[in-house]
Amino acid sequence: MTQKSEDYVEIYNLLGKYSNVFDFREWDRLGELFTTDAILDPSSEGYPVITGLEAMKAIFPQNPPPNVHTNLNFVIEDYDGTHAKVHTRALTIDAERKVVPGYYEDDLIKTSDGWRIARRLVHQLLPPL
């Protein structure tokens, strides 16, 4: 397997792991997903931007009951071996059992511990169904 193929597999696993960490509320595993200075930007949905892993660890446990995240249609762009841009479609089922279709725009970097999300923009495609 080439290095690019190995990186693509690791990136796909990272994006899948995101759903599991959030759905099972495994906040102690956020460092497996994000860089220490990561930016999570759901501002297009009316939520504040969260900067830094420690801020995420403080904020996420206060969130309402878990959602169900399903990520699909991963498209890796601008890959150079240390950075990648990824577009991912997402379907989230919220606590009221409404389906919320959306997508993520990610900037990933390869760290000594593997691929991590450095910046994630969260977008809602439609109002909850």
N, C-alpha and C positions, 0 to 999 in steps of 0.2 A: 504494500500500500504506500502511496506517495505521501509526503508531508501534507500536501494540500488535502488529500482524502482524509487523512487522520484528523486534521484541523476541522474539516467539515463535520465529521462524526462528532467530535468534541463540542462543536458549536450547537449542533442539533440536540445533543444531550443536555447542554446548558439550558437551552430554551425550554425543553421538556421538564427539566428539574425545577425551573421557575414555577410552573404550575403546581407541582407537588409541594414545594416549600410553602407556597401561599395557601394552598387548599388545606394542608395539614397543619398550618400555622407553626411551622418549624423555624421560628425566628432566629434561633441560634445558628442556622445554616445560611443566613443571608450572605455571609462572606464567601460562600461557594458560588454565588451569583454575581455579586457586585464588587467593583473596586472600592477601596476605602473612601475615595472622593467622588463616588458615582452621583449622578444626577438622575432622579426619577421625576419626569415632568408630565403630570396628568392635568395641566392647567387648561387644556382645551375642553376638559370635562367639568371645569369649575373648581378643581381641587388645587391646593398649593403645591408648588415645586418642593421636593425634598432633596436636600444636598447632603451627601455623606452617609456612610454605612451606619455610623453611630446614631444619627438622627432617624434612620429607617428602623433601627432596632428599638428605639424609644417610641416611635409613632405607631408602627404596625400592630403591636399587641393591643392597642386601644381601639382598633377597627371593629366594626360590627361583626356578627357571626360570619364564618367563612363563606366565600363564594366558591363556585366551581369554574376553573379555568380550563379551556381547551385551546391549544395553539395549533395552527395548521398553516400550510402554504408558506413554508420558510423559503425566502429568497435571499441568498447571500450575494452581496454586491461589493465591489471595490475591495476585494480581498488582496492583501499583500504579504501574508505570512505573520504579521504582527498586529494588524488592524483589519476590521471588516465592518461593513454596514450590512444590516439584516432587516428585512421587512417581513413581518409575521402577521397573519390574520389571527384574530382571537374571537372566541365566543365565550362569554362569561355568563353564568347563571347567578343572579344576585340572591340575597337572603329572602326576597319575596318571590323567588322562582321565576323571575323575568329574565329572558335571554337578552344580553346586551352584545351586539356585534361590534367589533372594532378592529384596530390593528396597532401594532407597535413598530416604531422606527428605532433601531438600536445601533449604537456605536459600540463595538466590542474591541477589547485589546487582549493580547496574549500576555499573560503575566508568568512569573516563575511557577505559579500554582495552576496555570491553565487559563483558558479563556474566561473573561469576565465582562459584564456589562458596565461600561463607563458612563453611558447616557442612554436613557430610554424615554422616548416620547410616546405617550398613550393617547390614542384617538378613538372616539366613539363614532361609528359609521351611521347608526340610526338610533332613534330613541329606543329604550327598552321595549321589547315585544311581549 
